[in-house]
Amino acid sequence: MTQSHGDDVVPESSAGGRKPAHRDAVERESNLPTIAALRAFVLSAQYRNFSRAADELEITQSGVSRAVRSIEDATGALLFERTGHGLVLTEPGALYLTEATEILSNLGAATLRLSTFQSGSERLHIATLPSLGSRWLAPRIGRFLNANPTIELTVTASIGQFSFEASDVDAAIHYGTDAWPDSQSEFLMDEVLIPVCRPDLIVGGKADPSALLGMRLIQHSHRPTAWREWFREIGMSHPNPTAGPVFEQYQMGIEAALAGLGTILMPLFMVLEELTSGRFVPLHDVPVRSPWSYFLIYPRTKRSKVAVQKMRSWLRAEAKRTVEQTARIFVK
């Protein structure tokens, strides 16, 4: 049996008993430009010249001109003013350029994502704090990829909470609390803070908190009270614990401290390499735990995704290894 929908005759059922999808707007539109025409238009707009666009597309100049004209004929809109000095976008042409460029960009990204779906492969998109990603995750991630060669990994930087639904992120390494709406959380490790500086900045070679009174304190813009809270925690008074140069990212502050700018209060695991190599020395022999910790957060809808669970297990093991490594720094 069939049902009539205007000019289309749609079978009521097909093999397997399922109704086929109705033809959508894309299939019904007869004036949609081809991808080749869109590319010809975008390149012509960028170069303001049909000839240069033709060179890049490796077609003739008349071919580019015809492609652009096909869009104009289909829409009735003039895209360019042809002048003696080259092509000039009209107002509708400028608006169309913005949208056409985005369409081509999205199509390219979608095609690249599709190409990663090889047999047995799985994509995994992780978001992490910028400094955590560069100082801790990036140097270690090779171990994960070597153990999971079929996983196509993407790592992006993100600060604070965001909506998983509004992104393609599978999981996030988050600093703070485990409170994240509609998500699962996995504790990774606590954060302990330690003041460090270059060895040559310590007068007389005595590395203890009293040396901080005569040193410049490097501040972090996202934790403006960190030094004050640290001094209070160890029971020491400082005349102005919030004074000093302010850096937004830990990586910037670390580089400044390595250059001899002053002392910086850091999560111990982020400066483990510098402490081990002797480029930094600690100014206190007891790390102070901060009130927050590091967690892996992922939406409940992703908890059965194999790649997420593999990353979860690997991160927990790496976090445990890191805690053990940092503890050895202060073993006498």
N, C-alpha and C positions, 0 to 999 in steps of 0.2 A: 504494500500500500504506500502511496505517496501523498504528500501534502504540498499544495502550491503556495509559494511565497513570491507573489509578483511574477517576475519573468523567470525566476528560478524554480526548478522542481527538485525538491529535496527528499530523498528517501527517508521514510519514517524510521527505518532501522537498517543496519548493515551487518556484515558478518561479525559474529560475536555478540550481536544484540545491542550494540551501542549506537546512539545517534551521532552522525558526524557533526563536527563543528560547523556553524554557519559561516559563510564567507564574511570576512570582516571588512572594515573600511579600506584597508590597504589593498585588498584584492579588488574592491569595487571601483577604486579611483583610477581613472584612465589617464589623468594628467600628471601623475607622479613622475618626477625626473629619474633618469637612471643614475646609478652611482657614478658612472663615467661623466655624465653631464654635471653632476654636483662637483666633482673634482675639477673639471674644466672651469667652472664658474669660480670656485674658491681660489684656485691658482691664478686665474686671470685677475681677480680682485687683489690678491696679494702683490702681484707683479705690476698691476695696472697695464698689462700688455698681453695680447693674445700670443704673440710670437714666443715670449719667454715661457709662458704656460705650455705651449706646444712642445718646446724643447724638453721640458721636464717630463711631460706625458709621453714623449716620443711619438707624437702624431703630427699631422700638418696643422698649420695655423688656421686654415679654413675648417678643419675638423673641430678645432676648439670653438671657433666662431659659431659653427652650426649647433654645437652642443649647448652653448649659452643661449642661442636663439631659440632652441627647442623649449627651454624653460620659460623664456619670455612669451613665446607663442601659446604655450599651454596655460599660462597664468594671466596673460594680458598686461603684465607689469614690465616696465622698462628697467633693466638692471644696471646698465651703464649708459653714460653719455659718451659718445665717441667723439673725441676732440683731436686737434692736431698735436696735442702734447700727451696723448695716450688716453687710457680709459679713466673715467671718473664715475664712481659709484653714485647712483641716485639714492634718494632717501629710502625707498623700499628695497633697493639693492643692498644698502648698508645693513638694514634690519635682517634681510635674508641671509647675508653673509654670516652674521653671528649665529643664526640657528643652523645653517648648513654646516658650518665649521664644527659645531657641537655634535651634530648628527654623525659626521664622518669620524670624529674623535671617539664617540661612543661605540660606533660600529667597529672601529679598529680595536678598541679595548675588548669588546665582546668577542671578536674573532680570536684575539690573543688568548683570552680565557678559555675559549672553546678548544684551542689547539693544545692546551695543557691536559685535556681529558684523554690521555692516551690509555691504552689498556693497562689496568692495574694502578693508575695514578689517581691521586686525590689532592685537591687544593686545600690549603690551610692558610688562613689570614689571621695574623696575630697583631694586636696593638699593644704598645708598651710605652712607658715613660721614656722621653728622649735619652736622658743620661743613663738610665738603667739599660736601655737597648744598646747604647754604644759602649758602655763600660763593662757590663756584665753579660748580657745576652749574646751580642755579636761574637765575642771571642770564644764562646762555648758552643754556638749553634751548629758548628760543623760536626760535632759528635752526634747530634740528633739526626742530621741529614745523612750522615754515613750509615747510621743504624736504620734509617727509613728512606731509602733511595727513591721510593715511588711517590713520596709526598712533595707536591709543588708548594713551596713556602713563600709567603709574602709577609714582611714585617713593616708596620707603619708606626709612626710616633703619635702619641695621644696623651693629653694631660686631663685628668679628671674623668668623671662619668660621662657616658654618651649613650645613645640609643642603639642597641644592637639591631633592632628592627629597621632603622633608617640607614644601616650600613651593611657591608658584606663581611664584616669582621666576625670571625668565629669565636675568638676569646681574647681577653685582655689581661695583661699583667698590671695589677693595680696596687697603688700604695695608699693606705688609709685604713678603713674598716671593711668588713666583709658585707656591709649593707649595700646591696645593689638590686634594684627591683627586678623581679621575675627571672632571677639568675641563680646559678649554682656558684659556690665559692669554695676554693681550695687553699688552705693556708700554705704558704711557702716558707717564709722565715720572718723572724722579728728583725727590726732595724736597731742596731746599736751605733752610737755616734762617738767619734774620737777626734780631738783636735790634732792636726798634723801640720808640719812645716818642713822646709828645707833644713838640713842639719847645720849649715853655716849661719843660720839666723839665730841660733841659740848661743847666747853669751856665756862663755865659760864652759860650754858643752853640757850644761845641766838641763836635762829634758824633764821638766815638771811644770804643773799648772802655773806656778808663780811667774814663769817666763812670759806668760800671756799678757801680764799687766803692762809690759813694755813693747808689745807687738801689735801690728795692725791686724784687725780682725776682718777677714773677708766674709761678706754677708751674702745670703741667698734670698732673692726677691720673693720666692714662694714660701719662705720660712723666716720672716723678719724677726721673730722672737726666739729663734733656735739657740743663739748664744746665751741670751738672758736665762732661758730655761735650763740650759746645761750648767751654767755657773751656779744657779740655785740648787740644782740636783747634787752637785758635788760639795755644796756648802761653802762656796767661795764668793767673795764680793768683787765686782768689777765696776769702776766708776761710770763707764758708758758702753755697755755690751752691744748696743745696736749701731754703734758708729763704725764706719769703714766702707770700702768700696763694695757696691752691690752688683751681683751677677745673676742673670735669670736662670742659666743652666749650670748644673754642677760641673760639666765638662769645662766651661769657661773659667769657673773658679779654680778648678784643679790646675789648669794651665797657668793661671795667674800665680798660684802658690808655688808651682814649680819654677816660675820665673823669679821668685823671691819677693813677691808683693807683700806677703804676710802669712798668717796662719789661717787655716780653713777647718771648719767643723764638718766632718764627712761621715756618711755611713761607712763602716769599717771595710765592708767587702768591696766597695768601689775604689779603694786605694790600696788594696791588698798587694798588687804588683809593685807599687812605688815603695811600700813599707818593706817588702821582701828584698827589693833591690837596693834599699838604703837611700833612695832619692827623697823619701819622706821619713821623718822620725815622729813617733807619737809624743804628745806633751802631757799625757796622763796614762797611767798603767791600768786603769779600770774603765772599759767602755761603758757608756751610759745608754741604757735602752730608751728609745723614743716611745711615745705613746701609741704609735701606729705600726702596722706591719705590712708585709707584701702578700698579695693573694693572686691566684689565677681565677678570673671570673669568666663564666661563659653562660649563654642563655640555656634554659632548660631544654629548649628544642634541639640543642646541639650535643646533649650529653651522650647520645648514642652514636655520634659521629666518631668513627674509628680514629681519624687523625687527631681529633681533639683529645681523646683519651690517651693516645700515645704521647702527645705533648704534655698532658697533665702528669703522667708517670715520669717522664723525663725531667720535667721542671722540678718536681718534688725531690728526685734523686740529686739533681744539680744543686738545689738549695741546701740539702743536707750536707753535700760535699763542701759547699761554701762555708757553712757554719763551722764545720770541723777545721777547715783551713784557717779561718780567722781566729779561732780559739787558740791555735798553735802560736800565733803571733806573741801572745802574752805568757806562754809557758816558760817559766824560769829554769 
